[in-house]
């Protein structure tokens, strides 16, 4: 849910890593990995209740634009199966298509997010 739709509330916008041209406006494209199709951007997200776009603070990394929900799930599962612990809340894994992902958990061990990592 966090990666596909994100959260739009009074605090702002969080999540959203699967691009949907109807719900996301790219304000500024920051980085693109031509080999994998992942990219990083400053964005605004549609608040479906108000019909207005809300600017997300900071930047977001996105899965390839040709990925749908099914591909996202399969590729995330692939990366999860080969993940390595970075710290107690963070793990990295690589998808079958070669994209490095970061998995994030909270202090109770509940899964919070997964997103692609664009190498520097």
Secondary structure, DSSP 8 states (H G I E B T S, - for coil): -TTTT-EEETTEEE---S--TTTEEEEEEEEE-TTT--EEEEEEEEETTTTEEEE-SS-EEE--TT--HHHHHHHHHHHHHT-EEEETTEEEEE-TTS-EEEEEE-TTS-EEEEEE----
